[in-house]
Amino acid sequence: MKNLRPIHIVGNWKMNQTMHEISEFFIEMTKMKMELKCKAWIAPQALHIAILKEMAFTTGSIQVGAQNCAEVDSGALTGETSPLALADMGVEFVIIGHSERRTIYGEKNELLNQKVLNALKNDLKVIYCVGETLAEREANDTFKVIEEQLNVGLHNLPADKAHLVLIAYEPVWAIGTGKVASAEQAEEVHAFIRGKLEHLKDETVILYGGSVKPDNIDSLLRKDNIDGALVGGASLKAKDFRQLCSIASVI
Ligand SMILES: O=C[C@H](O)COP(=O)(O)O
């Protein structure tokens, strides 16, 4: 079944990169002239989406997305990003429910559900993130927490939009800490998530995120239910991002 699902390497640049660094990234990517056999996506901060779309166009194979969007299309929401505007700009995907949005900005499953449904209404692909904290894992609550995140966050998901949804499993304790979940730990949760999906069980891409690097991605991608990676730190430099994509292209 894994071959039904293209491998995705998604760079989440978070609140990083200057214009100079972005130019360097694309100069390096263009020099490498790599034929990508995996899907390579990047989510820069909102301010850089338009310029990245132009630069990505020249490399031909990188899709550009957003790291977050509002739960409605327009209105008096200072500082928010409209999913309608994202779709209008030709943005391909949006990350919703990243653990940094959940923990730092207090976004709850109910709000995330509104965001997911509204992004889908605008035909954006959605990477919906789930994952447990260290305290939840140690209390043996991993599956309970993730089930709740899936049940509430994907409530009322229209069957005809399910093909636009990807899931990212990101154990919070592995994000930016250098502690990657073992391939076995990740696969156990990915298989659980797949079992809980109501629509498109076999077709839905499930990414792993949390300290993914060129030297640990191979064993993760070899697992049946791990279809790619959501990568923070190691997506910022073209050399690492390219290496991740090269490894993903031969799995
Ligand atoms: O969205 C990406 C994740 O938060 C992982 O970040 P990281 O690769 O820097 O641990």
The ligand as an SDF file (V2000), in Angstrom:
LIG
                    3D

 10  9  0  0  0  0  0  0  0  0999 V2000
    7.7930   21.2740   11.7330 O   0  0  0  0  0  0  0  0  0  0  0  0
    8.8520   20.7430   12.0220 C   0  0  0  0  0  0  0  0  0  0  0  0
    9.0730   20.1860   13.3320 C   0  0  0  0  0  0  0  0  0  0  0  0
    8.6790   21.0370   14.3460 O   0  0  0  0  0  0  0  0  0  0  0  0
   10.4240   19.5610   13.5470 C   0  0  0  0  0  0  0  0  0  0  0  0
   11.4240   20.5120   13.7640 O   0  0  0  0  0  0  0  0  0  0  0  0
   12.9460   19.9910   13.8690 P   0  0  0  0  0  0  0  0  0  0  0  0
   13.2050   19.1830   12.6330 O   0  0  0  0  0  0  0  0  0  0  0  0
   13.7740   21.2420   13.9470 O   0  0  0  0  0  0  0  0  0  0  0  0
   13.0030   19.1470   15.1050 O   0  0  0  0  0  0  0  0  0  0  0  0
  1  2  2  0
  2  3  1  0
  3  4  1  0
  3  5  1  0
  5  6  1  0
  6  7  1  0
  7  8  2  0
  7  9  1  0
  7 10  1  0
M  END
$$$$
